[in-house]
Amino acid sequence: MSGAPLRTWRPAHRPEARDRRKLFDGVRDRAPPHFNQLWYIDAFAGTGFRTIKHVERRENLLEAAEPQRIEQRRGSAQIALGVKPRFDFTVFIDAKPSHAAALMDLRAKNPQRHIEVVNSDANQALRSIVEANSWASTRAVLFLDPYGMEVEWQTLEAVASTKAIDVWFLFPLSGLYLSIGLQI
């Protein structure tokens, strides 16, 4: 993609939300001056929350017992809305109607923001966004954290053709190994 190099993650590492927040720091400062719009696009936005299930731990010699608990943390959508300076336009995409409904609630809680929620297949939505916009003065950050191996190569080619969208792509190594194994 274009622009300054972005921080990369070790393949086996799935960044926590606090690490993802660091990715956003300084994004606007790295954009060349001829870009007057900075967008955030989250193609598998989920609900805006991450649910963490902590299993029960029994007491042992080194640790106290901990009951089973479920914790809600901010997901990438909420983290992006908290970035300062703000993104000029935010697009949340998710194919699941329940996720889109949760994202619409998040949009309603942020009426001062320009947020679009797209309830559609991410590949189709991304290609539509690329085709429908001029990228001469717009820079975007695309966050791809698919549920599996749903991102099509044609979608990545379309995104790359803009020369204005930086991609942060988290993908499951198990799917990559499976894909390589099927082609051997």
C-alpha positions as a printed Julia matrix, in Angstrom:
184×3 Matrix{Float64}:
   0.0     0.0    0.0
   1.01    3.61   0.01
   2.32    5.93   2.67
   4.59    5.53   5.65
   5.25    2.01   6.84
   2.87    0.76   9.45
   3.75   -1.32  12.46
   3.52   -5.0   11.71
   2.69   -7.82  14.08
   4.38  -11.15  14.53
   2.21  -13.69  12.68
   1.29  -15.65  15.8
   0.41  -12.52  17.8
  -3.16  -11.25  17.94
  -2.96   -7.69  19.24
  -5.02   -6.68  22.2
  -7.22   -3.59  21.96
  -4.69   -1.48  23.86
  -2.07   -2.43  21.26
  -4.49   -1.6   18.43
  -4.94    1.89  19.9
  -1.21    2.47  19.43
  -1.6     1.72  15.72
  -3.83    4.76  15.34
  -1.48    7.2   17.05
  -0.1     9.68  14.56
  -2.01    8.38  11.52
  -3.05   11.9   10.51
   0.5    13.18  10.95
   1.81   10.53   8.53
  -0.69   11.4    5.79
   0.82   13.52   3.0
  -0.43   17.14   2.99
  -2.52   16.81  -0.2
  -4.88   14.43   1.6
  -7.51   16.57   3.31
  -9.81   13.71   4.38
  -8.85   10.78   6.6
 -11.24    7.84   6.76
 -11.4     4.75   8.91
 -12.94    1.61   7.38
 -13.52   -1.5    9.49
 -14.58   -4.33   7.18
 -15.45   -6.88   9.88
 -16.48   -4.45  12.58
 -18.44   -6.85  14.78
 -20.5    -5.18  17.49
 -17.98   -2.6   18.64
 -17.2    -4.74  21.68
 -15.03   -7.75  22.36
 -16.23  -10.37  24.82
 -13.52  -12.02  26.88
 -14.39  -15.16  28.81
 -12.15  -15.85  31.79
 -12.28  -19.45  32.97
 -12.51  -20.36  36.61
  -9.15  -20.88  38.28
  -8.75  -22.87  41.45
  -6.46  -21.69  44.16
  -2.97  -23.15  44.13
   0.28  -22.42  45.91
   1.1   -19.46  43.66
  -2.28  -17.96  42.76
  -5.58  -17.12  44.42
  -8.79  -18.62  43.09
 -10.71  -16.66  40.45
 -14.34  -17.24  39.52
 -15.43  -17.58  35.92
 -16.34  -14.17  34.51
 -17.2   -12.51  31.26
 -15.68   -9.14  30.45
 -16.73   -6.65  27.77
 -13.91   -4.62  26.22
 -13.9    -1.99  23.52
 -13.48   -3.43  20.04
 -11.75   -1.8   17.09
 -14.87    0.22  16.16
 -15.03    1.91  19.55
 -11.28    2.39  19.68
 -11.36    4.14  16.29
 -14.07    6.51  17.53
 -11.85    7.48  20.46
  -8.84    8.46  18.34
  -7.7    12.08  18.52
  -7.6    13.82  16.15
 -10.77   12.23  14.83
 -11.19   10.44  11.55
 -13.27   12.59   9.17
 -15.43    9.67   8.05
 -15.92    6.23   9.53
 -17.33    3.15   7.82
 -18.28    0.03   9.76
 -19.05   -3.05   7.65
 -20.47   -6.33   8.9
 -22.62   -8.94   7.17
 -24.38  -10.1   10.35
 -27.63   -8.17  10.98
 -27.15   -8.32  14.77
 -23.67   -6.81  14.45
 -24.94   -4.09  12.11
 -27.72   -3.27  14.6
 -25.15   -2.9   17.4
 -23.03   -0.67  15.16
 -26.09    1.47  14.37
 -26.58    1.9   18.13
 -22.94    2.97  18.38
 -23.53    5.48  15.56
 -26.63    6.82  17.38
 -24.52    7.38  20.51
 -22.09    9.47  18.44
 -24.36   11.87  16.48
 -21.56   14.42  16.03
 -19.56   11.89  13.99
 -19.92   11.04  10.29
 -20.43    7.26  10.55
 -21.79    4.92   7.9
 -22.89    1.37   8.85
 -22.99   -1.11   5.98
 -24.78   -4.43   6.52
 -23.22   -6.35   3.64
 -20.52   -8.75   2.56
 -17.2    -7.01   3.25
 -15.72   -7.81  -0.17
 -18.68   -6.31  -2.04
 -18.86   -3.29   0.26
 -15.13   -2.53   0.0
 -15.13   -2.77  -3.79
 -18.17   -0.46  -3.89
 -16.46    2.08  -1.62
 -13.32    2.0   -3.78
 -15.26    2.45  -7.02
 -17.62    5.14  -5.72
 -14.97    7.52  -4.4
 -12.17    9.65  -5.78
  -9.02    9.03  -3.79
  -7.1    12.1   -4.96
  -7.56   13.97  -1.66
  -8.74   11.18   0.64
  -6.58    8.85   2.68
  -8.03    5.85   4.52
  -7.06    3.28   7.08
  -8.65   -0.11   6.4
  -8.78   -2.5    9.32
  -9.24   -6.11   8.21
  -9.75   -8.58  11.02
 -11.86  -11.24   9.29
 -13.64  -14.07  11.07
 -11.78  -16.55   8.81
 -10.39  -16.41   5.29
 -13.22  -14.28   3.84
 -11.1   -11.57   2.19
 -10.88  -12.1   -1.56
  -7.71  -11.3   -3.49
  -9.71   -9.11  -5.92
 -10.75   -6.96  -2.98
  -7.14   -6.41  -1.93
  -6.24   -5.54  -5.53
  -9.07   -2.97  -5.68
  -7.94   -1.42  -2.39
  -4.31   -1.3   -3.57
  -5.34    0.41  -6.81
  -6.38    3.53  -4.86
  -2.81    4.12  -3.63
  -4.51    5.93  -0.74
  -5.68    3.18   1.61
  -3.36    1.69   4.21
  -4.36   -1.82   5.28
  -3.97   -3.4    8.68
  -4.7    -7.06   8.02
  -4.98   -9.59  10.83
  -5.6   -13.1    9.61
  -5.67  -16.58  11.13
  -2.53  -18.56  10.38
  -4.54  -21.78  10.48
  -6.47  -20.63   7.41
  -3.26  -19.74   5.63
  -1.76  -23.16   6.35
  -4.96  -24.82   5.15
  -4.94  -22.77   1.92
  -1.31  -23.63   1.22
  -1.95  -27.3    1.98
  -4.88  -27.42  -0.43
  -2.75  -26.04  -3.26
   0.17  -28.44  -2.83
